[in-house]
Each structure stands twice: as structure tokens, then as C-alpha cells.
Amino acid sequence: MTGGLEDLEIGLLLEALYQRYHYDFRPYARASIKRRLVQARSQLGFASFSAMQESLLHEEQTLPRLLNYLTVQVSEMFRDPAYYKALRERVIPHLRTYPSLKVWVAGCSNGEELYSLSILFREEGLGARTIFYATDINPDALRAAQAGIYPLDQMQKYTANHQKSGARSSLSDYYTADYGHAVFDKTLRSQVVFSDHSLVTDAVFAEMHLISCRNVLIYFDRELQDRAIGLFRDSLARKGFLGLGSKESLRFSRHAAAFADFDTAEKIYQRVDG
């Protein structure tokens, strides 16, 4: 099959996904989407993208299986510990001045970033006054985040990350081991609102003090990146903070003037007045 015909099939598949189920991957970076669809086609046993589209339109069980390929669920707790250390040492002192706080974890995946922030805020004495909003477009990912259960063999790496972030306790204080899994304390999500939310089509969350959206924008094309950054701008409270992934930047966004660099190395920005 020629690349042109394959690209046409992909375009039709993404259009069908949007028209049938209202999941809009059309503005995502096409090269990234194509890689994931090629993997899905192979592992789900479809002969072509057209066959995948046929199944998507007529067999309901195909949608959740496909979403698990189209939405990236690769993360770890306290990933890039220097980011969390910067939050702890530089951002938290500003957040302490508020009587109540709202934090949005956009694209929360399976919840590792959410639990990392929940633990950090608890260690810094802000857990009781913080409401977390954890959003994703993948229902399976949201269910995994709500469960808070992760492979026990990952805990050594997560513990090392936690310590490098400036931990004030042991990560093992927050989970119990159970049949090869680490089950995180349900109190860590007692003030979490889990919600299906798309950065492509949905509206703002108002008056957030911190938005953490790491390693999501890299999968968007430039227009969709600008839409998402505009959502973050409109969702942040005055002088609120935005944290991005290590390979992401506001530099070329049309909304860049709405933010000031706060920690350049760790891609943390602050919403400026006006």
C-alpha cells in the first residue's frame, strides 16, 4: 500500500472516530498518530486501517481498545524529580499564601502524576486545603487513576524519584503491598475530582492555582497546542502556575505573552496580570 493511500485511510479513520464517538485526534501530530495506529493495526489484528475503521463503526468493543493506543499511558511517579523539587522549593511558598487551592492535572493518564502531586502537597502541609482535578480522555486511564494500584516492582524507581524530589517522608508510607501490587492510600484521592475532559474540544476549568500538563503537548500539532495553552491561560487564577514537560515550551505559542518564565530549566511558567 502506498503511503498516500495509507494516509488517506488514516484521515478517514480519524474522521470516523470523531463523527461516531466525538474523540477528536485530527489535530494531533500526524506522524505520532500514525506510529500508534500502525502498532494498533498490528497488535489488534487488522489487515488495514480501513478494516479498523469498519470495526470501529460497527463493534463497540473496538473503541476502548483503540483508545489505549491513541492515548499515551507511559508515566512514572515523580518523573523528572527536579520538576517536583522546583515545585516544592519555588512554587509551594507562593501557594501557601492561599486559604484554598485548586490543582489541575491535565492528561492524568493512569494517575502517577496525580499521586505524586497529592503526596507532595501533603508533605508540604497543603493537602487538606487542595482540590485536585484529574482529567483524561481515556475512560480506562481514569479508572486506573481512581484505583491507584501500580506494579510493586516499580516502587524502587518511584521511591528513588521521590527522594530526589526532596521528599519529607518515605514513599512506602503511602501504599500497602498486595499480591505484587502497590495499593496507594485512598486518602490521597479523597479530594480528587476525576473527569473526562478533552483539550481538543472541551472548555476551561476556572481559577486553578497550578496546572500540571506534562508530556501531552508534544503529541499535538501547533494549532492544537495553542488551543490547549489558551485553555490553561483562561483556567489559571491571577499569578497561577503552569508546568509542562521537559521537551515542551511556550516559546512559539501565540499565548506566550500571557506567561512569564518562572523556572526555565523545569518548564514552569506563571500567569501574568492582564
C-alpha positions in Angstrom: 0.0 0.0 0.0 1.4 3.4 -0.9 2.0 6.0 1.7 -0.6 8.3 0.1 -3.3 5.8 0.2 -2.4 4.8 3.8 -2.5 8.4 4.9 -5.9 8.8 3.3 -7.2 5.7 5.2 -5.9 7.2 8.4 -7.6 10.5 7.7 -10.9 8.7 7.2 -10.4 6.6 10.3 -9.8 9.7 12.5 -12.8 11.4 10.9 -15.0 8.4 11.7 -13.7 8.3 15.2 -14.7 11.9 15.7 -18.1 11.7 13.9 -19.1 8.5 15.7 -17.7 9.0 19.2 -16.6 12.6 19.4 -13.0 11.8 20.1 -11.0 14.3 18.0 -7.5 13.2 17.2 -7.5 15.0 13.8 -5.4 17.9 15.2 -2.8 15.6 16.8 0.7 15.5 15.2 0.1 13.1 12.3 3.5 11.3 12.5 2.9 10.4 16.1 -0.7 9.3 15.5 0.4 7.2 12.5 3.0 5.3 14.6 0.4 4.5 17.2 -2.1 3.4 14.6 0.4 1.1 12.9 1.1 -0.5 16.3 -2.7 -0.9 16.9 -3.3 -2.3 13.5 -0.6 -5.0 14.0 -1.4 -5.9 17.6 -5.2 -5.9 17.2 -5.0 -8.0 14.1 -6.4 -5.7 11.4 -5.3 -6.1 7.8 -5.7 -2.4 7.0 -6.8 0.9 8.5 -10.0 0.6 6.5 -10.7 -2.7 8.3 -10.0 -1.0 11.6 -12.5 1.8 10.6 -15.2 -0.7 9.7 -14.8 -2.4 13.1 -14.7 0.9 14.9 -18.0 2.0 13.4 -19.9 -1.3 14.0 -18.3 -3.0 17.0 -18.4 -1.1 20.3 -15.6 -3.0 21.9 -13.1 -1.6 19.3 -13.2 1.9 20.7 -11.7 1.3 24.2 -9.1 -1.0 22.6 -8.1 1.7 20.1 -8.1 4.5 22.7 -5.4 2.6 24.7 -3.1 3.0 21.7 -4.1 6.6 20.7 -3.7 8.0 24.3 -0.2 7.6 25.7 -0.2 5.9 29.1 3.5 5.9 29.8 4.5 7.7 33.0 6.0 7.1 36.4 5.7 8.7 39.9 7.8 11.8 40.4 9.0 11.5 36.8 11.8 14.1 36.3 12.3 14.6 40.1 13.9 18.1 39.5 10.5 19.3 38.3 8.8 18.3 41.6 11.8 19.7 43.6 11.2 23.0 41.9 7.5 22.9 42.7 8.4 22.1 46.3 11.0 24.7 46.8 9.9 27.6 44.5 6.1 27.2 43.8 4.8 25.9 47.1 5.9 29.0 49.0 3.7 31.1 46.8 0.8 28.6 47.1 1.0 28.7 50.9 -0.5 32.2 50.8 -3.9 31.0 49.6 -6.5 29.7 52.0 -7.6 27.1 49.5 -6.1 25.7 46.3 -7.1 24.1 43.0 -4.7 22.0 41.0 -5.5 20.6 37.6 -3.6 17.5 36.3 -4.4 17.7 32.6 -3.9 14.4 30.8 -3.5 12.5 34.0 -3.1 9.1 32.3 -3.1 6.3 34.8 -2.6 8.7 37.7 1.1 8.6 38.6 1.5 12.4 38.2 -1.6 12.9 40.3 -0.4 10.8 43.2 3.0 12.4 43.0 1.4 15.9 43.4 -1.0 14.7 46.1 1.9 13.3 48.1 4.0 16.4 47.6 1.2 18.7 48.7 0.5 16.5 51.8 4.2 16.6 52.7 4.2 20.4 52.4 1.1 20.7 54.6 -1.2 21.8 51.8 -3.1 18.5 51.3 -6.2 19.4 53.4 -6.8 22.7 51.6 -6.2 21.5 48.0 -8.8 20.1 45.5 -7.2 18.2 42.6 -8.9 17.9 39.2 -7.5 14.9 37.3 -8.7 14.7 33.6 -8.1 12.5 30.6 -10.0 11.4 27.5 -9.4 7.7 28.1 -12.0 6.1 30.4 -9.7 3.1 31.1 -6.9 5.5 32.2 -9.3 7.4 34.5 -10.4 4.1 36.1 -6.8 3.1 36.7 -6.1 6.5 38.2 -9.1 6.2 40.5 -7.9 2.7 41.6 -4.3 3.9 42.5 -2.8 0.4 42.0 0.6 0.0 40.4 3.1 -2.8 39.9 5.2 -3.4 43.1 8.3 -3.8 41.0 8.1 -0.1 40.0 8.3 1.1 43.6 12.1 1.1 43.8 12.3 3.5 40.9 9.4 5.6 42.2 11.0 5.7 45.6 14.3 6.9 44.2 12.4 9.6 42.2 10.5 10.7 45.3 13.7 11.0 47.4 15.3 13.1 44.6 12.3 15.4 44.7 13.1 16.5 48.3 10.8 14.0 50.0 9.9 14.6 53.6 8.8 11.0 54.2 9.1 7.6 52.8 7.0 6.7 49.7 6.2 3.4 51.4 4.2 5.4 54.0 1.5 5.9 51.3 0.9 2.4 50.0 0.4 -1.2 51.0 1.8 -4.2 49.2 -0.8 -6.7 48.0 -0.1 -9.6 45.6 2.6 -7.9 43.6 1.0 -4.5 43.5 1.3 -1.3 45.5 -2.2 0.0 46.6 -2.0 3.7 47.3 -3.8 5.1 50.3 -7.3 6.1 49.3 -7.0 9.4 51.3 -4.6 10.6 48.6 -7.6 10.8 46.3 -10.2 11.9 48.8 -10.1 15.4 47.4 -9.7 14.5 43.8 -12.3 15.1 41.1 -11.8 12.7 38.2 -13.3 13.9 34.9 -13.4 13.1 31.2 -12.0 16.2 29.6 -10.5 16.8 26.1 -8.0 19.6 25.5 -9.3 19.5 21.9 -12.9 20.2 22.4 -13.8 21.0 26.0 -13.9 24.2 28.0 -11.9 25.7 30.8 -11.6 24.8 34.5 -11.8 28.1 36.4 -9.5 29.6 39.0 -6.7 27.0 39.1 -3.6 27.8 41.1 -1.5 25.2 39.4 -1.9 23.3 36.1 0.4 20.4 35.5 0.3 19.1 31.9 3.5 17.2 31.2 4.4 15.4 28.0 1.0 15.9 26.4 1.5 18.9 24.1 4.3 17.1 22.3 1.7 15.0 20.6 -0.3 17.9 19.3 0.1 20.0 16.2 0.9 23.7 16.6 -2.8 24.8 16.3 -3.9 22.3 19.0 -1.0 23.3 21.2 -2.2 26.9 21.0 -5.8 25.9 21.9 -4.6 23.9 24.9 -2.3 26.7 26.1 -5.2 29.2 25.7 -7.3 26.9 27.9 -4.6 26.9 30.5 -4.3 30.7 30.4 -8.0 31.1 30.9 -8.2 28.5 33.6 -5.4 29.9 35.8 -6.0 32.3 38.6 -4.1 35.5 38.8 -0.4 34.6 39.1 -1.2 30.9 38.8 1.4 28.4 37.7 1.7 26.1 34.6 4.1 23.2 34.5 5.0 21.5 31.2 7.1 18.5 30.2 10.9 18.8 29.6 10.5 18.9 25.8 7.7 21.3 25.8 7.7 25.1 25.7 5.5 28.2 25.3 8.1 29.9 23.2 6.3 29.8 19.9 2.8 29.9 21.2 0.6 32.9 20.4 -0.3 32.9 24.1 3.3 33.2 25.2 2.8 36.9 26.3 0.3 35.7 28.9 3.0 33.9 30.8 6.4 34.7 32.4 9.2 32.2 32.8 9.3 31.2 36.5 11.7 28.2 36.3 13.1 28.0 32.9 15.0 24.7 33.4 11.9 22.9 34.7 9.4 24.5 32.3 7.3 26.2 35.0 5.5 29.4 33.9 3.5 31.9 35.8 0.4 33.6 34.5 0.9 37.4 34.3 -1.6 40.1 35.0 -3.9 41.1 32.2 
